[in-house]
């Protein structure tokens, strides 16, 4: 079974979730893990690529 690519709206939602969690005092790496993506994927998404 192939992995499905998230839609742009889903990516934006996950990036926003990380912002909210870090704003509540959670370390960024923990927030990234909580949304279910790798650190590399998060930084690639946040860079716009």
N, CA, C and O atoms as CSV, one atom per row, in Angstrom:
chain,resi,resn,atom,element,x,y,z
A,1,UNK,N,N,0.844,-1.180,0.000
A,1,UNK,CA,C,0.000,0.000,0.000
A,1,UNK,C,C,0.890,1.243,0.000
A,1,UNK,O,O,1.792,1.381,0.826
A,2,UNK,N,N,0.619,2.132,-0.932
A,2,UNK,CA,C,1.436,3.333,-1.069
A,2,UNK,C,C,1.023,4.387,-0.038
A,2,UNK,O,O,-0.141,4.478,0.353
A,3,UNK,N,N,2.007,5.176,0.389
A,3,UNK,CA,C,1.701,6.281,1.301
A,3,UNK,C,C,1.003,7.372,0.525
A,3,UNK,O,O,1.398,7.687,-0.598
A,4,UNK,N,N,-0.035,7.956,1.112
A,4,UNK,CA,C,-0.713,9.044,0.418
A,4,UNK,C,C,-0.085,10.374,0.806
A,4,UNK,O,O,0.311,10.578,1.954
A,5,UNK,N,N,-0.003,11.251,-0.142
A,5,UNK,CA,C,0.534,12.573,0.145
A,5,UNK,C,C,-0.548,13.429,0.780
A,5,UNK,O,O,-1.696,13.417,0.336
A,6,UNK,N,N,-0.188,14.169,1.813
A,6,UNK,CA,C,-1.189,15.040,2.428
A,6,UNK,C,C,-1.517,16.212,1.510
A,6,UNK,O,O,-0.659,16.688,0.765
A,7,UNK,N,N,-2.742,16.663,1.568
A,7,UNK,CA,C,-3.169,17.823,0.786
A,7,UNK,C,C,-2.585,19.084,1.412
A,7,UNK,O,O,-2.261,19.088,2.600
A,8,UNK,N,N,-2.446,20.144,0.638
A,8,UNK,CA,C,-1.891,21.385,1.186
A,8,UNK,C,C,-2.629,21.881,2.434
A,8,UNK,O,O,-2.008,22.433,3.343
A,9,UNK,N,N,-3.943,21.687,2.478
A,9,UNK,CA,C,-4.707,22.128,3.655
A,9,UNK,C,C,-4.301,21.317,4.881
A,9,UNK,O,O,-4.217,21.854,5.986
A,10,UNK,N,N,-4.047,20.013,4.682
A,10,UNK,CA,C,-3.642,19.164,5.807
A,10,UNK,C,C,-2.260,19.553,6.315
A,10,UNK,O,O,-2.010,19.552,7.520
A,11,UNK,N,N,-1.362,19.887,5.385
A,11,UNK,CA,C,-0.022,20.327,5.774
A,11,UNK,C,C,-0.116,21.608,6.593
A,11,UNK,O,O,0.517,21.727,7.642
A,12,UNK,N,N,-0.910,22.569,6.112
A,12,UNK,CA,C,-1.058,23.837,6.826
A,12,UNK,C,C,-1.628,23.608,8.220
A,12,UNK,O,O,-1.205,24.255,9.178
A,13,UNK,N,N,-2.581,22.697,8.338
A,13,UNK,CA,C,-3.173,22.392,9.638
A,13,UNK,C,C,-2.133,21.815,10.592
A,13,UNK,O,O,-2.074,22.205,11.758
A,14,UNK,N,N,-1.316,20.890,10.103
A,14,UNK,CA,C,-0.293,20.285,10.962
A,14,UNK,C,C,0.767,21.304,11.369
A,14,UNK,O,O,1.226,21.289,12.511
A,15,UNK,N,N,1.162,22.186,10.456
A,15,UNK,CA,C,2.131,23.224,10.805
A,15,UNK,C,C,1.549,24.145,11.875
A,15,UNK,O,O,2.254,24.558,12.796
A,16,UNK,N,N,0.267,24.463,11.751
A,16,UNK,CA,C,-0.394,25.313,12.742
A,16,UNK,C,C,-0.471,24.610,14.094
A,16,UNK,O,O,-0.309,25.247,15.135
A,17,UNK,N,N,-0.715,23.303,14.081
A,17,UNK,CA,C,-0.773,22.545,15.335
A,17,UNK,C,C,0.560,22.625,16.069
A,17,UNK,O,O,0.594,22.752,17.293
A,18,UNK,N,N,1.664,22.549,15.315
A,18,UNK,CA,C,2.983,22.646,15.949
A,18,UNK,C,C,3.140,24.028,16.577
A,18,UNK,O,O,3.644,24.146,17.694
A,19,UNK,N,N,2.713,25.075,15.867
A,19,UNK,CA,C,2.804,26.438,16.419
A,19,UNK,C,C,2.021,26.548,17.723
A,19,UNK,O,O,2.504,27.125,18.697
A,20,UNK,N,N,0.816,25.994,17.737
A,20,UNK,CA,C,-0.023,26.064,18.933
A,20,UNK,C,C,0.620,25.309,20.091
A,20,UNK,O,O,0.678,25.813,21.213
A,21,UNK,N,N,1.099,24.108,19.818
A,21,UNK,CA,C,1.701,23.298,20.882
A,21,UNK,C,C,2.959,23.950,21.431
A,21,UNK,O,O,3.178,23.934,22.643
A,22,UNK,N,N,3.791,24.523,20.568
A,22,UNK,CA,C,4.997,25.184,21.064
A,22,UNK,C,C,4.629,26.450,21.833
A,22,UNK,O,O,5.327,26.832,22.772
A,23,UNK,N,N,3.546,27.093,21.441
A,23,UNK,CA,C,3.075,28.262,22.169
A,23,UNK,C,C,2.589,27.914,23.566
A,23,UNK,O,O,2.606,28.754,24.467
A,24,UNK,N,N,2.159,26.678,23.740
A,24,UNK,CA,C,1.697,26.210,25.047
A,24,UNK,C,C,2.853,25.683,25.896
A,24,UNK,O,O,2.644,25.186,27.002
A,25,UNK,N,N,4.068,25.797,25.371
A,25,UNK,CA,C,5.233,25.425,26.155
A,25,UNK,C,C,5.829,24.063,25.839
A,25,UNK,O,O,6.792,23.654,26.487
A,26,UNK,N,N,5.284,23.354,24.864
A,26,UNK,CA,C,5.833,22.050,24.504
A,26,UNK,C,C,7.081,22.247,23.641
A,26,UNK,O,O,7.083,23.103,22.757
A,27,UNK,N,N,8.128,21.479,23.881
A,27,UNK,CA,C,9.307,21.577,23.014
A,27,UNK,C,C,8.949,21.261,21.567
A,27,UNK,O,O,8.102,20.409,21.297
A,28,UNK,N,N,9.602,21.959,20.638
A,28,UNK,CA,C,9.270,21.822,19.212
A,28,UNK,C,C,9.375,20.370,18.731
A,28,UNK,O,O,8.496,19.903,18.007
A,29,UNK,N,N,10.416,19.662,19.114
A,29,UNK,CA,C,10.567,18.278,18.644
A,29,UNK,C,C,9.426,17.387,19.133
A,29,UNK,O,O,8.952,16.521,18.398
A,30,UNK,N,N,8.991,17.597,20.364
A,30,UNK,CA,C,7.861,16.822,20.880
A,30,UNK,C,C,6.582,17.147,20.111
A,30,UNK,O,O,5.782,16.258,19.820
A,31,UNK,N,N,6.394,18.430,19.782
A,31,UNK,CA,C,5.209,18.835,19.027
A,31,UNK,C,C,5.220,18.219,17.629
A,31,UNK,O,O,4.186,17.779,17.126
A,32,UNK,N,N,6.401,18.194,17.008
A,32,UNK,CA,C,6.512,17.603,15.669
A,32,UNK,C,C,6.176,16.113,15.725
A,32,UNK,O,O,5.466,15.601,14.860
A,33,UNK,N,N,6.680,15.430,16.731
A,33,UNK,CA,C,6.379,14.000,16.879
A,33,UNK,C,C,4.889,13.774,17.126
A,33,UNK,O,O,4.315,12.800,16.640
A,34,UNK,N,N,4.270,14.671,17.878
A,34,UNK,CA,C,2.856,14.504,18.217
A,34,UNK,C,C,1.955,14.612,16.988
A,34,UNK,O,O,0.919,13.949,16.934
A,35,UNK,N,N,2.327,15.438,15.991
A,35,UNK,CA,C,1.475,15.547,14.802
A,35,UNK,C,C,1.703,14.389,13.839
A,35,UNK,O,O,0.975,14.249,12.856
A,36,UNK,N,N,2.713,13.552,14.115
A,36,UNK,CA,C,2.874,12.328,13.342
A,36,UNK,C,C,3.749,12.452,12.115
A,36,UNK,O,O,3.583,11.676,11.174
A,37,UNK,N,N,4.667,13.388,12.087
A,37,UNK,CA,C,5.596,13.492,10.966
A,37,UNK,C,C,7.025,13.492,11.499
A,37,UNK,O,O,7.254,13.666,12.695
A,38,UNK,N,N,7.977,13.295,10.598
A,38,UNK,CA,C,9.371,13.338,11.009
A,38,UNK,C,C,9.839,14.785,11.070
A,38,UNK,O,O,9.221,15.686,10.503
A,39,UNK,N,N,10.940,14.979,11.767
A,39,UNK,CA,C,11.518,16.320,11.878
A,39,UNK,C,C,11.880,16.854,10.492
A,39,UNK,O,O,11.653,18.026,10.190
A,40,UNK,N,N,12.442,15.990,9.661
A,40,UNK,CA,C,12.835,16.393,8.305
A,40,UNK,C,C,11.620,16.852,7.488
A,40,UNK,O,O,11.681,17.865,6.791
A,41,UNK,N,N,10.522,16.103,7.579
A,41,UNK,CA,C,9.307,16.471,6.857
A,41,UNK,C,C,8.778,17.805,7.346
A,41,UNK,O,O,8.383,18.648,6.541
A,42,UNK,N,N,8.764,18.007,8.647
A,42,UNK,CA,C,8.277,19.271,9.210
A,42,UNK,C,C,9.075,20.449,8.655
A,42,UNK,O,O,8.493,21.436,8.205
A,43,UNK,N,N,10.399,20.350,8.685
A,43,UNK,CA,C,11.223,21.465,8.231
A,43,UNK,C,C,11.093,21.672,6.720
A,43,UNK,O,O,11.170,22.805,6.246
A,44,UNK,N,N,10.898,20.596,5.963
A,44,UNK,CA,C,10.683,20.726,4.527
A,44,UNK,C,C,9.357,21.452,4.251
A,44,UNK,O,O,9.285,22.331,3.392
A,45,UNK,N,N,8.315,21.068,4.993
A,45,UNK,CA,C,7.022,21.724,4.828
A,45,UNK,C,C,7.104,23.189,5.224
A,45,UNK,O,O,6.584,24.053,4.518
A,46,UNK,N,N,7.745,23.473,6.338
A,46,UNK,CA,C,7.775,24.859,6.831
A,46,UNK,C,C,8.621,25.750,5.927
A,46,UNK,O,O,8.452,26.969,5.931
A,47,UNK,N,N,9.531,25.154,5.150
A,47,UNK,CA,C,10.342,25.934,4.212
A,47,UNK,C,C,9.588,26.191,2.916
A,47,UNK,O,O,10.046,26.963,2.073
A,48,UNK,N,N,8.437,25.550,2.752
A,48,UNK,CA,C,7.632,25.779,1.568
A,48,UNK,C,C,7.968,24.872,0.405
A,48,UNK,O,O,7.520,25.106,-0.718
A,49,UNK,N,N,8.743,23.850,0.659
A,49,UNK,CA,C,9.157,22.973,-0.432
A,49,UNK,C,C,8.506,21.680,-0.350
A,49,UNK,O,O,8.742,20.815,-1.195
